[in-house]
Amino acid sequence: MKHPLPAVLQEIADVAGEAAALSIAARHGGRRVYFPSSDRLHVDGHENYWLIACVGLEAATKICKHFEVDGRGQRIEIPLHVGGTYRQFVRQIAQRVHELEDEGKSSTEIAQALGLTQRTVHRHRSRHRGSARGNKQGNLF
């Protein structure tokens, strides 16, 4: 990794590996998530639990054991992104939007793939088109 991971993600990486930490950040960054106690993770009916779907049963168990307090789960804030400044983060998103657009993806597909709203995708597209023409406003004709 070029940038060090934020504290919570580093804890997850130390326990379950960097891939698990990055997967959680990519899917749930910017949210408060619940890590159940490790024994609750194995209760019937939880086999489709979000954490297992995200990182697999083995890593999920390790993570839950790590964050468990007195046999109980915890709510943890997952950082929005994994390094750099906010402007760098926005530029990376814009770059990815334009790459997917060049591949012929629709705004719906781009929003779904990147975890954005369609409105955000449209905003990035319009900024990109305006800068390509040398101004911020697109042409009507």
C-alpha positions as CSV (number, residue, x, y, z in Angstrom):
1,M,0.0,0.0,0.0
2,K,1.3,3.5,-0.8
3,H,-0.6,5.1,2.0
4,P,-0.8,3.8,5.6
5,L,-4.2,2.4,6.5
6,P,-6.4,4.4,9.0
7,A,-6.4,2.9,12.5
8,V,-9.5,0.7,12.3
9,L,-8.6,-0.7,8.9
10,Q,-5.0,-1.4,10.1
11,E,-6.5,-3.3,13.0
12,I,-8.6,-5.4,10.6
13,A,-5.5,-5.9,8.3
14,D,-3.4,-7.1,11.3
15,V,-6.1,-9.6,12.3
16,A,-7.5,-10.8,8.9
17,G,-5.2,-9.5,6.2
18,E,-5.0,-6.3,4.1
19,A,-7.4,-7.7,1.5
20,A,-10.1,-8.1,4.1
21,A,-9.6,-4.6,5.4
22,L,-9.7,-3.1,1.9
23,S,-12.8,-5.1,1.0
24,I,-14.6,-3.8,4.0
25,A,-13.5,-0.2,3.3
26,A,-14.6,-0.5,-0.4
27,R,-18.1,-1.9,0.4
28,H,-18.9,-0.2,3.7
29,G,-16.6,2.9,4.0
30,G,-18.2,5.9,5.5
31,R,-20.7,3.8,7.5
32,R,-21.0,2.5,11.0
33,V,-21.2,-1.3,10.9
34,Y,-22.0,-3.9,13.5
35,F,-19.5,-6.7,14.1
36,P,-21.3,-9.4,16.1
37,S,-19.7,-11.5,18.7
38,S,-17.9,-14.4,17.1
39,D,-20.3,-17.0,18.5
40,R,-23.3,-15.1,17.1
41,L,-21.7,-15.1,13.7
42,H,-22.0,-18.9,13.7
43,V,-25.6,-19.1,14.8
44,D,-27.9,-20.6,12.2
45,G,-29.4,-18.0,9.9
46,H,-26.3,-15.8,9.9
47,E,-24.5,-17.6,7.1
48,N,-25.5,-14.8,4.8
49,Y,-24.3,-12.1,7.2
50,W,-22.7,-9.1,5.4
51,L,-19.3,-9.6,6.9
52,I,-19.1,-13.2,5.8
53,A,-20.2,-12.2,2.3
54,C,-17.5,-9.5,2.3
55,V,-14.5,-11.3,3.6
56,G,-15.4,-15.0,4.1
57,L,-16.1,-17.0,7.2
58,E,-12.6,-17.4,8.5
59,A,-11.6,-13.7,8.3
60,A,-15.1,-12.7,9.6
61,T,-14.6,-14.9,12.7
62,K,-11.1,-13.4,13.3
63,I,-12.5,-9.8,13.0
64,C,-15.4,-10.5,15.2
65,K,-13.2,-12.0,17.9
66,H,-10.9,-9.0,17.8
67,F,-13.6,-6.4,18.2
68,E,-15.6,-8.4,20.8
69,V,-16.0,-6.8,24.2
70,D,-17.2,-9.0,27.1
71,G,-18.7,-11.5,24.7
72,R,-20.7,-8.8,22.8
73,G,-20.4,-7.3,19.4
74,Q,-19.6,-3.7,18.6
75,R,-20.5,-1.0,16.2
76,I,-17.4,0.4,14.4
77,E,-17.0,3.4,12.1
78,I,-15.4,2.3,8.8
79,P,-13.3,5.1,7.2
80,L,-14.6,6.4,3.9
81,H,-11.3,5.8,2.1
82,V,-7.9,4.3,2.7
83,G,-5.4,7.1,2.3
84,G,-4.4,10.3,0.8
85,T,-6.3,13.6,0.9
86,Y,-10.0,14.1,0.2
87,R,-9.1,15.8,-3.1
88,Q,-7.1,12.8,-4.2
89,F,-10.0,10.5,-3.3
90,V,-12.4,12.6,-5.4
91,R,-9.9,12.6,-8.3
92,Q,-9.6,8.8,-8.1
93,I,-13.4,8.4,-8.2
94,A,-13.7,10.8,-11.2
95,Q,-10.9,8.9,-13.0
96,R,-12.7,5.6,-12.4
97,V,-16.0,7.1,-13.6
98,H,-14.4,8.2,-16.8
99,E,-12.7,4.9,-17.4
100,L,-16.0,3.0,-17.0
101,E,-17.7,5.6,-19.2
102,D,-15.1,5.0,-21.9
103,E,-15.8,1.2,-21.6
104,G,-19.4,2.0,-22.6
105,K,-21.0,1.6,-19.2
106,S,-24.3,3.4,-18.4
107,S,-24.6,5.8,-15.5
108,T,-26.6,3.1,-13.6
109,E,-23.8,0.5,-14.1
110,I,-21.1,3.0,-13.1
111,A,-23.0,4.1,-10.0
112,Q,-23.6,0.5,-9.0
113,A,-20.0,-0.6,-9.6
114,L,-18.5,2.4,-7.7
115,G,-21.1,2.7,-4.9
116,L,-22.1,6.2,-6.0
117,T,-25.4,7.8,-6.8
118,Q,-26.3,8.3,-10.5
119,R,-26.4,12.1,-9.7
120,T,-22.7,11.9,-8.7
121,V,-21.9,10.0,-11.9
122,H,-23.7,12.7,-14.0
123,R,-21.9,15.5,-12.1
124,H,-18.5,13.9,-12.8
125,R,-19.4,13.4,-16.5
126,S,-20.5,17.0,-17.0
127,R,-17.4,18.3,-15.3
128,H,-15.2,16.1,-17.5
129,R,-17.0,17.2,-20.7
130,G,-16.8,20.8,-19.8
131,S,-13.1,20.7,-19.1
132,A,-12.5,18.8,-22.4
133,R,-14.0,21.8,-24.2
134,G,-12.0,24.3,-22.2
135,N,-14.9,25.7,-20.3
136,K,-17.2,24.7,-17.4
137,Q,-20.4,25.0,-19.3
138,G,-21.3,22.6,-22.1
139,N,-22.6,23.6,-25.6
140,L,-26.2,23.7,-26.5
141,F,-25.6,23.4,-30.2
